[in-house]
Amino acid sequence: MLEVSDLGLKVYASDISNDGIDDILVIAPGGDGADNAKSEAGDAYALYGNPTRSGIIDLSVTLPELTVYGADDGDDLRDVFGGDISGDGINDFILGYRAADGPNNGGWYVGDIIAVNGGGIQGFWLNVPVTVSSALIFSYASSPLLSDTRISNFSITPSADSVDIVIDAWNISGTYYKKWTETASSAITISHTIGDLKADAYYTVKVDNTLFNNYFSNSSGEIAFTFTMPGGYSSKEFEVDEGGDTGDGDGDGKTGSEDEGTTGGDEGGDTSGGGGICFITTAIAWR
């Protein structure tokens, strides 16, 4: 990740995490992106300020809290800055790519300025692919932008390795329909908390257009469930929609077969009848 990367060509201090402590923003113009797949696209890192942080930080050992990768080969990241350009009172992470080719790569060597939401980096965005690891490190092939639609009430934690996620639909009214895709390369169990739902209402969860289970939302408009991906490379489409079984006999927020402590034979799922929830709100190669 850091070989011949020119790490430290530009360094800036700004509180983009919104915790009252300045963070270290640093660029590596020679960085080759996620998995070193994009030559000299440029990498940018944020190391969050912390009163207990001291000594030497080796980025080949200790991952930064936030990593932003350049979108294309040779984008030539050259500048970094932190400041509130969104007007929400939180500093944003601003990057300048000297050799990038503009919107949809429609120009040539015109340069790009990318702004990543500060503070609000925490979360997911509509139609922005993200990889989430079991260590709660989020990686994007390209940065979520200020113009992207943020999804603030979607939480997910894989038990091991990582899962790729793309959110395709996230309605916060009407039937509150939601749709996303998860892709993994191993048999991992994934914990979910889905919000932005109507409070105290019944919802169905489908996986690949097949009923997975029925759930009753809590007073905050959330449901929670786990799903186990099959072994090997696999991709699953999830949907949440209003309606479904109303058989929550004990009022624990679970209905149907899960209320009896099983998942009705569908793929994966929490067979404990309870299930722990890990709530995360994080992003872009972020811990």
N, C-alpha and C positions, 0 to 999 in steps of 0.2 A: 504493500500500500504506500510506503513512504520512500522507496528506493528512487534516487535521482529525482526527487520531487520538488526541490527548491523550497522546502518548508521554511516559513518565516520570512519570505520576501516582503510580505506586508503583515503587520500585526496591529490589532486595534482592541481597545477595552471598552465594553459597553454592556449594560445589564439587559440582555435580551431574554433572560429567564424570568425577569420580573420578580426577583426575590430581594431586591435592595442591594445586591452585591454585584459589582462589575464582573463580566465574564471575559475570557480571552478569546478573541476571534482571530484566526490565523489562516493563511492560504498556502497551498502547495501547488503552484502553477503547473509543475510537471507531473502531478498525480494523474493516474490513469483510470479513475472512476471505479465503480463497483466491480470487484473481481478482476481489476486491472484490464477491463475489456475495452476501454476507450482511451487510446493513446493521447496523453497530454490534454485531456479534457479539463483537468484542473479539479482539485479537491479543496474544500474549505471545512474548517473544524471550529467548533466552539467548545471550550473547556470552562465549565461553570465555576464561578468564584465560590470559594468555600473557606471559612476560617480555619478548617482543619487540614486543608490541602497544603502540602509543603514538599520540599525535596525535588527529586528528578521525576519527570513524567515521561515515560517511554511509550510513545503512541503505538509501537508495535506490540506492546504488552497490555497497556491500559487504554481502552478505547475512549475517545472523546464522547461527551454527552450528546453531541450533535455533529453529523457529517453531511455535507451537501456535495453531490457529485456533479461535474459538468455534464451537459447533455450529449455532446458530440466530440469526436476526435478533434484535437487541435483547437478547442475553443479558447485556450490561452487565458485562463483566469489571472487577472492582474491587480485587482483592488478589492478591498473589504472595508466596510463601514458599518456602524451601528447607530440608528437614529429612528425616531418615531415618524414614519412617513404615512402611516395608516390613520393617525389621529386618534388612536385608542388609549394613549398614555403609556404604551409599552414600546420599547425600542425594537426595531426590526433588524434583521440580518441582511445586509445589502452587499451584493457582489457584482463586480464588473468583469466581463469576459471580452477581451479586446478583439479576438478573431472570430467570434460567433457570428452566425449568418442571419440573425433577425427572426421575426415571427415565421414559423413553419419553414425555417431555413430558406426563406424566399430571397434573401440578399446574398452578398458575398463580402465577408470580412467587414460587416457593418458594425459589429459589436452588440452585446446584450448587457443590460443591467437587470439583475434578478433580485427581487425582494422577497424574503421569506418571513412569514409572520413571527414576530417575537411574542413570547408568552403563549400566544395562541398556536404556536408550533405544535403544542400538545394536542393531539387528536388525529383524525383522519379527514380526507377530502374526497368529495364526489369525483369518481372517474380518475383518481390519481393512484396508480399501483403502488403498493408498499409491501415490504417484507418485514415481518415481525419475528424476532427470535425469542427463545425461552428466557433469555436474559433481559427481555424488554428493550432490545435495541432495534430501532426502526430504520430501514434503509429505503431510499427512493432512488430510482434511476434518474429522475429529474425532480427538481424542487417544486413543492406546492407553492403557488403564487398567491399574492394578495387577492387576485380576482377569482381564485378557486373557491368552491363552496365547501366550507368546513363542516364536518360531521362531529358534533361535540359529545354525543351520547352513545357511542359505540365502543365497547371495551372487549379485548380479546387477549388471551394468554395461552400460547402453546406449551405443552408439558416438556418438550425437548425440541432440539433443532430449530426449525423456523417454518413459517407459513406465509405464502404470498396472498395478498388480499386486494380485490378491486370492488369498490362499492358502486353499484350501477344505479340504484334508486333509493331515495330516502325521503319519503313523504312524511310531513309532520302535521297533517290534517287529513280529513276524509277517512279512508280506511287505514291510514298510517302505513301503507304498503312499503316494504323495504326489501331490497335484493342485493346480494353480493356474492362473490366467488372466492373460494379458498382453495389454494393449491399447495400440496406438500409432497415430499419425496419419501416419507416414512410413516409408520403407524403411530401417530402422535395424538394425544387427547387435547382438545382445545376447549378452554372455558370461554363462555360468551356472556356478556351483559348487553342487552339491547334496550335502549331508551328511546325517548321522543315518541312514546306511545300514549294512548289514552289511559288514564289511571283506572284501575279496577275494572278491567275489561278482558274478554277472552281473545286469544290470538292463536293462530295455527302457525307452526314452523314446518316448512317443506324443504326437503333436500332432493335436488334433481327432480323436482316436480312430484315427489312422493311424500305423503304425510310422514313427518318425523315425530311430532308430538303436539299437544295442545297445552297452552299456558295461560295463567291468569295474571295480569300485570299488577304490580304493587301500587301503592298510593303515589309513588313518584313516576308512574308510567314506565316501568322497567320489567323485563322478563330476563331470566337467566337459565342457561342450559350448557351442557357439555356435549361434545361430539368427538368421536374417534375416527380419524382418517384411516382408510385401509392401507396396508403395506404397499411399498413401491410408489412410483409417481402417480398422483391422482389429483383430480380437480373436481370440486363439488360446488353446485349452485344452491344458495340458501335464499329462502323467501319467508317473510313474515307478513301476515295479513290478518285483519280483524275477523273474528268468528271462531268457530270450533267447539269442541266438547265443553260443556258447562259443568262437568262432574268433579269439581274441586270439593270433595266431601269434607276434608279436614281444614280447609282454609289456609293451606300452606303455600298457595301460589302455584301448585302443580295440579294438573288435571289428567283424566284418562289413565292410561297405563302407568305413566310416571308417578302418579299419586300413590301407586302401590309399590313404588321403588324399582320399577323396571322401565325400559324404553320400548316395550312392545315389539322387540325383535328387529327394529330398524338398525341401520348401521351406526355404530358408535353409541354415545350417550352415557349418561350418568346412571349407573345401576344402584346407587346407594340410597336413592330416594331423597337425598339432601343436596350434596354437591357443594364444594367450596367455590368461591368467586374471587378471582384476582382482578381488581379494577386498575386499569392503566389508562393514562391519557398522555401519549407520547408520540414522537414522530421522527422523521428523517435520521436514520442511524443514531438513535437517541436512547439514552438510558434514563 
